[in-house]
Amino acid sequence: MFVGAPRPVLPVARPPHRLAAADGAGPRTSTQDHSPPSMFAAVPHAGAGRTTRTDAPVHPDAVPAAPYRRLPGTLRSDTPLRDGNNMPISRSIEPRFRPRRAYVMAAAVTGALLTAAPAAADGTPTAPDGGGAANGKPTVVLVHGAFADSSSWNGVVERLQRDGFNVIAPANPLRGLASDSAYTASVLKSIKGPIVLVGHSYGGAVISSAAAGNPQVKSLVYISAFMPDKGETLGQLAAKLPGSELNSALKPTPFQSGDGTKGTDLYIQAAKFRDVFAADLPARMTKQMAATQRPISAAAFMDKASAAAWRTIPSWALVARHDKSIAPALERFEAKRAGSHTIEIDSSHVAMLSHPDVVTNMIRAAAGQKEPTLASTGSKTLALAVTGGIAGVSVIAGALTMMAARRRRRTAS
């Protein structure tokens, strides 16, 4: 059969072929050798208990053929084509189930649901600027008081904006109750839709007059504030009940306006600022606040209130038990007289700085939201996240089930 020096021919492994079962139960693997015994050898298939054929002459020096193993990306057909001797002559390629794709699909489904959750958390679209027009929420207007500026509301503004409220914190001129109220009233007229009007300290007196006759103002919120009745002055109101240490801490400073009018500005002495105004804030912070405080004209305490909007508009009031600028007893008296929804907390005069969460929750209540909005608490977001997680797990579980079924079919065959 060989001429001259024998030329070794390496065996080529071929897969086991299948024969149709006589009882119709499905294909079975044939271990029958259809070739002459002197020309072909059989090599056991590792781990499968089957016999794999090698269709090549075996030379004494040839290396035994490795067991047949299916390469990645290929699958045997359960019904291969056969020649006249019932030998397999070709194999069809059928789609291969790829578990990694299932994992990627599951992750994509879960990620898509989780990404969409925050956007749909409150069920309504949000205006690009956070305005209330798109989501039906009122605009919140925050009016600061004396010895401060609009930045005193920063912590509250951040929380309200996160909830989807449109927030405006205009600068209070602090030049006189009549002029400051008129200025604030003009700001309110520029706003479309319902308004929640909030005032701190002297800002409370300003909003009481500014909101009068404005049907857009749906609620008033007073934070450690003056709430004068019509015809009252702040000086008269402050003298009603003891407990304030503000007068002895004031520093009068003369000023002259551009038209030549002279007046007196009132500052809080830097050495007494923290104790009287913001005792529950860090000393380093109150030192900066004392240096940047905005004075109020002394005339503001002598102007009579032109209106008391709290008589016709629902109101909320926060009483600061440790307030030394406005007596806590006076704050309670005002809230009771106005019939306000009232809470008391252990705070200094600047509760919006030391307790921004409490102040924000009170504003939410005045806006008709007893609980924080879903966008901030994440209750719907959490529900959607759970739904997305379940969907992802379901996809993975289905993938694993399909893998197990295929393995059982191959083992059974």
Buried (B, 14 or more C-beta within 10 A) or exposed (E): EEEEEEEEEEBEBBBBBBEEEEEEEEBEBBBEEEBEEEEBBBBEBEEEEBBBBBEBBBBEEBEEBEBBEEEEEEBBBEEBEBEEEEBBEEBEEEEEEEEEEBBEBBEEBBEEBBEEBBEBBBEEEBEEEBBBEBBEBBBBBBBBBBBBBBEBBBBBBEBBBBBBBBBBBBEBBBBBBBBBBBBBBEBBEEBEBBBBBBBBBBBBBBBBBBBBEBEBBBBBBBBBBBBBBBEBBBEEBBEEBEBBBBEEBBEEEEEEEEEEEEBEBBBBEBEBBBBBBBBBBEEEEBEEBBEEBBBBBBBBBEBBBBBBBBBEBBBBBBBBEBBBBBBBBBBBBBBEEBEBBBBBBEBBBBBBBBBBEBBBBBBBBBBEBEEBBBBBEBBBBEEBBEBBEEBBEEBBEEBEEEBEEEEEEEEEE
